[in-house]
Amino acid sequence: MADSASRPVLSAWQQLPGDHQPSLRCWWSRPASGAPRAAVLVLPEVFGVNAWVRSVADRLAAEGYAALALPIFARTAPQFEVGYDAAGLELGRRHRDQVTAAGCLEDARRAIAWLQGQPGLEGRPVGCVGFCFGGHLALLVAGLEGVAATCDFYGARVSVFRPGGGPPSLEQLPGISGDLLCLCGEDDPLMPEPERQAIAAALEADSRRDPARLRRLVLAPGAGHGYMCEQRADHNPSAAAEGWRLMLELFARRLG
């Protein structure tokens, strides 16, 4: 994903304050000067808050947003960060299998509350973007109070699974008050046709209930899984550029 903005940014690790457990060491990136347009919560793949995820937060900051990348494995590996190889994938999946929806939502609430307490962001709605397993979690986070726009990049198994057990995550669509944009590659083996059809049908049904809320599924032609990430074999530059554009369009419309 080539940079489209040159605004200077400030980025650093940020430990969220308080005595809460687990400890949340996040990546915090925001414009170097001036008030941010809005805040965005970034949920990573199973590879953790690695260099690529941090670059996503930095790119959002270059677009004027304050972005906080949340460690989704905070309960089992608070500083987890691995590369895009077989060993990293295997380790990431081990931690993924220990994540629960309840734990994720608890951490996301803390992160949102912290974001809404930052200068220029006080009490304002936030956005959320997630990739891969983080995309699945983004669908859950979309239902939290204060989340006005969510972008779910190739979050798999939402029609059949909920982390930690319970009804599939897709069934919570009626409880999402903000806009929801789902994107995946047409050739993604982790998003087979039955999954895509289930997502499309659920989005359409929910849109009929409330046409004012955006419910959209975008399929990227010729793209596989992980197409947004330059460090992955499935990276698809044209699909990534279009995905980034659609995400920014969503955030601009709902967040400013």
N, C-alpha and C positions, 0 to 999 in steps of 0.2 A: 504494500500500500504506500504509494508515494505521498509525501506530505503536500498538502494543498494550502497550508497557512504557515506564516513565518513569525507569528507572535511569540515573543520570548515567554518562557514558562519557568516556574519554580517547582522542583520535584524532589521528594525525599521520602524516606520511610517515616511513617507516623504511627505511633502507638496510641490507640484510643485510650483516653484517660479513664480512671475509675478502678475500683477493686473487683470488677466483674471477672468471671471466668467463663470461657477461656480468654486468654490474652489475645488481642487482635492487633497484629502488626500489619498495617496496610501501606499501600503505595499511594501517596497524596501528591497530586499534580494540579496546578492552577495557573492562571495567567500571572505573569510577573508584575503587572501593573493594572490598575483599574479593577472595578467590581466584575466578578464572573457573571456570565449570562445566566447560569443555573448550575446545579450540581448533578452529577451522574455517578451512579454506583456501577462498578465494573466487576463482573464475576468471571473468574478464569476457567480455563480448561482443567483437565485432571493433572496438568503439568505444573500447576501452582502459579504463584505471582512471579513469573519468570520475566526475562528481558522483553519478550514480545508483549506480554500483558502490560508490563510497565510502559511500553511504547504506545500502546493503545490509549492509556490514561494520558500520556504526554501529548499525543495527537489531539485528543479531546480538549486539553488545556490550550493547545495552540489555536483551537477553534473558539476559544473564549469560555469554555466550561471548566468548572472545578470537578476533577475526577478522583474518585477513591476506589482503588482496587482492593477487594476484600479477600482475605485468605479463607477459602471455603473448607480447608482441612484444619482449621484452627484447633479442633479438639484432639486430633491425632498427630499432626505435624505442623505446628504453628508457623514455621518458616520454610515450608515445603517449596522447592523449586528444582525442577529437573529439565533435561533436554528432551528433544523429540526423537527418542530412539526406543527400541523395544523394551529395554530395561526401565526407562523412565515411564513408559506407558503401563507396564506391569505394576510398578510401584504405585503410580497414580491411581490405578484401578483398585488396588487394595484399600487405599484411603477412601476412595469414592464409595466403596461398599459399606463404609462405616458411617457415612453421612446420614443424618435424618432431616426430614423436612422441618421438624420442630426446632432443631438446633440451628439450621440455616436461617430460619425466620427470626429466631432470637438474635443472632449475630447481625442480620440485616437491619433489624429495628434499631439496634445500638448504633450502627453505622449511619443510618438515616437521621437519627436524633442528633448525632454529632455534626453531620453535614448541615442540618437545619439550624445549628447554633453558630455557624461560622459567619464572619462579617460579610454582609452583602447577600447572605443566603437565609437569613433568619425566617423560619417558618414557611419557606417557599417549597413548592412541589419539586420533586426530584425525578430524574430519569434513571433507567437501569438498562444495562446491556450485558449479555452473557454469551459465552461461546462454549459449544460442546456440552459437557455436563453443567457448566456454568449457565448455558442457555436454558437447560431444563430447570435449574434453580431460579433463573430469572422469571420463568413463568409463575413460580410460587411467590416470589418477591413482588411481582406485579400486583398481587392482591393486598399488599400492605397499605395502610393509610399514608397518604402523602406521595405515592408513586403515580405520576401522571402519564408517563410514557415508557414503554418497555420494548426492547429489541432483543429477540431470541434468535441467535444464530445457531442453527442445526442442533438444537437441544433434543436428543433422542429419547425414545421410549416414553414420551409424556402420555401416550394414550393407553399404556398398559402398566405403568409403574409409578410409584411415589417413594422417594427415598425414606427408608425406615418403615415402610409399610403403610397401608391405608388405600383409599380410593386413588385411581390414577390422577396425576397432577392436572391433566387436561380437564377434569371434571370441575375444577375450580373457576373456570372461565366466567360464569355469571357473577362471581364475586370480585372481578377486576373492573374497577371504575375508570381507569385510564385507557389510553390507546395501547394496542398490542400489534407488533409487527414480527412475524416469524419468517425466517429465511433459511433455505437449505439448498444443497446442490441436487440436480436431477439425478446424478450418478452416485449419490451418497449411499454406501452399503449399510450404514447405520440408520438410515431414514428410508426404509423400503416403501414401496407403493401403498401397502395397507396402512402404514403409519401416516404417510402424507395425506391419504384420503380421510383418515379419521380426524386429523388436524383441520383439514379444509372444511369438513362437514361441521365440526364443532364451532369453528370460527364463523361460518355462515349462519348457523343456528343462533349463535349469540348475537351476531350483528342484527338479525331480524328482531330480537328482543329489544335492542336499543340501537337504532341506526346512527345515533350521534357518536357512538364509540367506534373508533377504527379497529377492525379485525381483518388482518390481511396476511396471506401466505404468499411468499415470493419464491419461485423455483429458479435457481441459477442454471442456465443451460450448460451442459458439458462439465459441470463442477462436481467434485466429490466431497468428502468430509474434510473439514478444516481448511476450506478454500480461502478463508480470510488471512491466514497466517503465512507470511513469507518463508518461515523456517520449516514448513511442512511440505512433504512431497506433493500433496494435493493442492498446493497454492495455485489459484487461478487468478491472474492479475486483473482481467476484465471483470470477472464476477466480484472480486474483492472491491474494485473501484465502485461498482454499482451498489454493492452492499453498504459501503461506507457512505455513499451519497444518500441512499434511502434512510439510513440511520440518522444522518445529520438533518435531513428534511423533516423526519419525525420529531426530533428534539427541537428544532427551530419552531415548528408549528405549535407544539404543546408546552415547551419550556421557555422559549424566547431565544 
